[in-house]
Amino acid sequence: MSPSDLVSQVKEKTNHHLAWLRDDALPIWGSAGRIAETGGFAETISLEDKTATKSDCRARVMPRQIYSFIEGGRLGWTGEWTTISRTGYDWYLKTYFKADGTVISSAALDGTVTDDRFDLYNQAFALFAFANVAAIYEDLREDALSRAHTMMDYLQDSLAHPEIGFREDNPDRLPLCSNPHMHLFEAMLALEAVEPDARWTDVADMIGELALTRFIDPVSGGLREFFDHDWSPMPGEKGRIMEPGHQFEWSWLLARWGTSRKEPIALHAARRLYQIGRTHGIDRDRQVAIMSLYDDFSVHDPLARLWGQTEWIKAACALACLSFGVEQSAYQEDIVSACEALEEYYADVPAGLWYDKFQADGTFKQEPAPASSFYHIVCAISELKAYADTL
């Protein structure tokens, strides 16, 4: 395929996904996906009757939806994204935060706390929400950034690992995990873009170093998920797990960070992570990114979640920006393939909704559409548009 044909295909896919987001997804998640009495967001929407389910809502969903509607506004949606994101943020602050500035794990639709446990992953998304709110709402900026500093005070005072990074909770809780650090990395990059404070840059740089020196295997170049107290791989099967979606997601983040810091080691690592995800993590028959591999790159779990396809898009866009000639064309071909993989998940469902789990037998699991996927989709479409705008 010629370079001009590839560019046309990337632009066509971009326009298709933007139209789906603006015309279908944002409207249904901004109506059926909200709890009218509170302004909060639902955990899932039924594929049968397109109404919100009564499930408890996890803390991670609230900041993801706040981001999704703010970013939806940036991407040109003319719906009530301001009202939706502001009322959702207000509900999030009232319902999910403890007196010490940290976040619980879940609440019922009426605001009753159903799980008050601490999870580092949830704190990362709170920081991400603060960054996005501070970036767009001048009247909320000071308070959002103050809350971000309070939360980071807690993480650094109470959960700093003696070597590098953060513990999950108490000193004995295992495994230590790369995933919450990945989202902390994302949040730090968002915060440093909003507030020129060395604190955010320093934590981002620490997590970048943690990824390059602990999370990524020095021989294979693959990134692991679970670790022991000293950041060595967790013993047994757990320590061998590598997720293709996270190879892509870390590739995207390291490409961004490596570019901003002019760090060639990070850019090399980003390319290797992408290569692993693309070569070993895409199922040949379904042409989708699967859930997990072992550290020898054999299949651990063939289930293919929606979010893995979005991270494939983001990483391919990031590396296409850093490439030229034949290499760039290869990434552009992958952008098109990854978009087609994502489209599988919202075909044959009500407009604006999606399946989440593509099973090894070639069928989708029949279950409500999870709101948690929306953040992944919106971010992928945002990265897709940003790249297409350069062409």
C-alpha positions in Angstrom: 0.0 0.0 0.0 1.3 3.4 -0.9 2.2 6.0 1.8 -0.6 8.3 0.6 -3.2 5.4 0.7 -2.1 4.7 4.3 -2.5 8.3 5.3 -6.0 8.3 3.8 -6.9 5.1 5.7 -5.6 6.6 9.0 -7.7 9.7 8.5 -10.7 7.7 7.5 -10.5 5.6 10.7 -10.0 8.8 12.7 -13.1 10.4 11.3 -15.1 7.2 11.8 -14.2 6.9 15.5 -14.7 10.6 16.2 -18.2 10.4 14.7 -19.0 7.3 16.7 -17.8 9.1 19.9 -19.6 12.3 19.3 -22.8 11.0 17.8 -23.3 7.8 19.8 -21.0 7.1 22.8 -20.9 10.5 24.6 -24.7 11.0 24.3 -25.7 7.6 25.7 -23.1 7.7 28.5 -24.0 11.3 29.3 -27.7 10.3 29.7 -28.2 6.6 30.5 -24.7 6.4 32.0 -25.4 9.1 34.7 -27.4 8.9 37.9 -29.8 11.8 37.6 -30.4 12.2 41.3 -26.7 12.7 42.2 -24.8 13.5 39.0 -22.6 10.5 39.5 -21.8 7.8 36.9 -23.1 4.3 36.6 -20.7 1.3 36.6 -22.4 -0.4 33.6 -25.1 0.0 31.0 -27.3 -2.9 30.0 -27.0 -4.0 26.3 -30.6 -5.2 26.4 -32.5 -2.1 27.5 -29.8 0.6 27.4 -30.3 1.6 31.0 -27.8 1.9 33.9 -27.5 -1.2 36.1 -27.8 -1.0 39.9 -24.2 -2.2 40.5 -22.0 -0.5 43.0 -19.6 1.9 41.3 -15.9 1.5 41.7 -13.8 4.6 42.6 -11.8 4.2 39.4 -14.8 4.8 37.2 -15.6 8.3 38.5 -12.3 10.0 37.5 -12.3 8.1 34.2 -15.7 9.4 33.3 -14.8 12.9 34.4 -11.8 12.8 32.1 -13.9 11.2 29.3 -16.4 14.1 29.2 -13.8 16.8 29.5 -11.8 15.2 26.7 -15.0 14.7 24.7 -15.5 18.5 24.9 -12.0 19.0 23.7 -12.7 16.7 20.8 -15.7 18.8 19.7 -18.7 17.2 21.3 -21.4 19.9 21.7 -23.4 18.2 24.4 -23.4 19.2 28.1 -19.9 18.0 28.8 -19.2 20.9 31.2 -22.3 20.2 33.4 -21.7 16.4 33.3 -18.0 16.6 34.2 -18.5 19.2 36.9 -21.4 17.5 38.7 -19.6 14.1 38.4 -16.5 15.7 40.0 -18.6 17.1 42.8 -20.2 13.7 43.5 -16.8 12.1 43.3 -15.4 14.4 46.0 -18.4 14.1 48.3 -18.7 10.3 48.0 -15.3 8.7 47.5 -12.8 10.6 49.6 -11.7 10.0 53.2 -10.7 12.8 55.7 -7.0 12.1 55.0 -7.5 12.9 51.3 -7.3 9.4 50.0 -9.9 7.4 48.0 -12.1 4.5 49.0 -12.7 1.6 46.6 -16.5 1.6 45.8 -19.9 3.1 46.7 -23.5 2.4 46.0 -25.5 4.6 43.7 -26.9 6.5 46.7 -23.5 7.3 48.0 -23.2 4.6 50.7 -19.7 3.4 51.0 -19.5 -0.4 50.1 -15.7 -0.9 50.2 -13.5 1.6 52.1 -10.2 -0.2 51.4 -7.2 1.6 50.0 -5.9 0.8 46.5 -2.9 2.6 45.0 -4.6 2.3 41.6 -7.5 4.4 42.8 -5.2 7.1 44.1 -3.5 7.3 40.7 -6.8 8.0 39.0 -7.8 10.6 41.5 -4.5 12.4 40.7 -5.4 12.1 37.0 -8.8 13.6 37.6 -7.3 16.6 39.5 -5.0 17.3 36.6 -7.8 17.3 34.1 -10.1 19.4 36.2 -7.4 21.9 37.0 -6.5 22.1 33.3 -10.0 23.1 32.2 -11.8 24.8 35.1 -10.1 27.9 36.4 -12.5 28.2 39.4 -11.6 24.6 40.5 -7.9 24.7 39.7 -6.5 25.8 43.0 -8.6 23.3 45.0 -7.9 20.5 42.6 -4.1 21.1 42.7 -4.2 21.4 46.5 -6.0 18.0 46.7 -3.4 16.6 44.4 -0.6 17.8 46.7 -2.3 16.4 49.8 -2.7 13.0 48.2 1.0 13.0 47.0 2.0 13.9 50.6 0.2 10.8 51.8 1.8 8.6 49.2 5.3 9.9 49.8 5.0 9.9 53.6 3.2 6.6 54.1 3.9 4.4 51.0 7.3 5.3 49.6 9.2 2.1 48.9 12.7 2.1 50.6 14.4 1.7 47.2 12.1 3.3 44.6 8.4 3.6 43.8 5.5 3.0 46.1 4.2 0.1 48.1 0.7 -1.1 47.6 -0.4 -0.4 51.2 1.1 -1.8 54.4 4.8 -3.1 54.3 3.7 -6.7 54.0 1.1 -6.5 51.2 2.2 -8.3 48.1 2.5 -8.4 45.2 3.9 -5.0 44.4 2.5 -4.0 41.0 3.5 -2.1 37.9 0.0 -1.3 36.9 -0.8 1.4 39.5 2.6 3.0 38.8 1.7 3.2 35.1 -1.3 5.3 36.0 0.6 7.3 38.4 3.1 8.0 35.6 0.2 9.1 33.4 -1.1 11.4 36.2 2.3 12.9 36.8 2.7 13.8 33.2 -0.7 15.4 33.2 0.0 17.3 36.4 3.3 18.7 35.2 1.6 19.9 32.1 -0.9 21.9 34.3 1.4 23.0 37.1 5.1 23.6 36.6 6.1 22.1 40.0 9.2 20.0 40.2 7.4 17.5 42.4 5.4 16.1 39.5 8.4 16.0 37.3 10.5 14.3 40.0 7.9 11.6 40.6 7.4 11.0 36.8 11.1 10.6 36.4 11.3 8.2 39.3 8.6 6.0 37.8 10.3 6.2 34.4 13.5 4.9 36.1 11.5 2.2 37.9 10.0 1.0 34.7 13.4 0.9 32.9 15.3 -0.7 35.8 12.8 -3.0 37.6 9.6 -3.6 35.6 11.3 -4.3 32.2 13.2 -7.6 32.0 16.8 -6.7 31.0 17.1 -9.7 28.7 13.8 -9.9 26.9 12.7 -6.3 27.1 9.2 -7.3 28.3 7.4 -5.6 31.1 6.2 -7.7 34.1 3.1 -7.1 36.3 3.9 -8.5 39.7 6.9 -8.1 42.1 8.3 -9.1 45.4 9.3 -6.7 48.2 12.7 -6.0 46.6 11.2 -5.4 43.1 12.4 -8.8 41.9 9.7 -10.8 39.9 7.1 -12.4 42.2 8.0 -16.1 42.7 6.0 -18.6 40.7 3.6 -18.1 37.8 2.5 -14.7 38.9 6.0 -13.2 38.4 6.1 -14.4 34.8 3.0 -12.6 33.6 3.3 -9.9 30.9 0.2 -8.3 29.5 0.3 -7.2 25.8 -2.0 -4.3 26.5 0.4 -3.0 29.1 3.4 -3.5 26.8 1.5 -1.1 24.5 0.4 1.3 27.3 3.9 1.6 28.8 5.3 2.0 25.2 3.0 5.0 24.7 4.0 6.5 28.1 7.7 5.9 27.7 7.6 7.4 24.2 6.0 10.5 25.6 8.3 10.7 28.6 11.4 9.8 26.6 10.6 12.5 24.0 10.1 15.2 26.7 13.3 14.2 28.5 15.3 13.5 25.4 16.0 10.0 26.8 17.0 7.6 24.1 17.0 4.6 26.4 13.3 5.2 27.1 12.5 5.5 23.4 14.4 2.2 22.7 12.4 0.5 25.4 9.2 1.9 24.0 9.9 0.4 20.6 10.8 -3.0 22.1 7.7 -3.1 24.3 5.6 -2.4 21.2 7.4 -5.1 19.2 6.6 -7.7 22.0 3.0 -6.7 22.1 2.6 -6.7 18.3 4.6 -9.9 17.6 3.4 -12.1 20.5 0.2 -10.4 21.9 -2.0 -10.3 18.8 -4.1 -13.4 18.3 -3.6 -14.6 14.7 -7.2 -15.7 14.2 -9.1 -12.9 15.9 -6.5 -10.2 15.2 -6.9 -8.6 18.6 -4.6 -8.0 21.5 -5.0 -10.8 24.1 -4.9 -10.5 27.9 -1.6 -12.0 29.0 1.6 -13.9 28.1 4.2 -15.7 30.1 7.7 -14.2 30.2 8.7 -16.6 27.4 6.0 -15.0 25.3 3.7 -18.0 25.2 0.0 -17.4 25.8 -1.1 -17.2 29.4 -4.7 -16.0 28.9 -6.2 -15.8 25.4 -9.1 -13.6 26.5 -9.1 -10.3 24.6 -10.3 -7.3 26.6 -11.4 -4.1 24.8 -8.9 -1.9 26.6 -5.9 -3.8 25.0 -7.0 -2.6 21.5 -7.1 1.0 22.6 -3.6 0.8 24.0 -2.4 -0.7 20.7 -3.8 2.3 18.9 -2.1 4.8 21.3 1.3 3.1 21.1 1.2 2.8 17.3 0.3 6.5 17.0 3.1 7.6 19.4 5.7 5.6 17.6 4.5 6.6 14.1 5.2 10.2 15.3 8.8 9.2 16.0 9.4 7.3 12.8 10.1 7.8 9.1 9.8 6.0 5.9 9.1 2.2 5.9 9.0 2.1 9.7 6.4 4.8 9.9 4.3 3.1 7.3 4.4 -0.1 9.4 3.1 1.8 12.4 0.4 3.4 10.2 -0.7 0.0 9.0 -0.9 -1.1 12.7 -3.0 2.0 13.5 -5.5 0.8 10.9 -5.4 -2.8 12.2 -5.8 -1.7 15.8 -8.8 0.5 14.9 -10.4 -2.4 13.2 -9.8 -4.6 16.2 -11.5 -2.0 18.4 -14.5 -1.8 16.0 -15.2 -5.4 16.7 -16.2 -4.6 20.2 -18.9 -2.1 19.3 -20.4 -3.9 16.4 -23.7 -5.6 16.9 -24.5 -3.7 20.1 -26.6 -0.6 20.7 -25.0 2.5 19.3 -22.4 4.0 21.7 -22.0 0.8 23.8 -19.6 -2.1 23.5 -18.7 -5.6 24.5 -15.7 -5.9 26.8 -14.5 -9.5 26.5 -13.7 -11.3 23.2 -13.4 -15.0 24.2 -11.0 -17.5 22.7 -13.8 -19.3 20.9 -14.5 -16.2 18.8 -17.6 -15.0 20.8 -18.1 -12.0 23.0 -19.2 -12.5 26.6 -22.8 -11.3 27.0 -22.7 -8.8 29.8 -23.4 -5.0 30.4 -21.1 -2.5 28.9 -18.6 -1.3 31.6 -18.1 2.4 32.0 -14.4 1.8 32.9 -13.7 1.1 29.2 -14.8 4.6 28.1 -11.6 6.3 29.4 -9.5 3.9 27.3 -11.6 4.5 24.2 -11.7 8.3 24.5 -7.9 8.5 25.1 -7.3 6.3 22.1 -9.5 8.5 19.9 -7.8 11.6 21.2 -4.4 10.2 20.4 -5.6 9.0 17.0 -6.9 12.5 16.2 -3.7 14.2 17.4 -1.7 12.0 15.1 -4.0 12.3 12.1 -3.8 16.1 12.5 -0.1 15.9 11.8 -0.6 14.1 8.5 
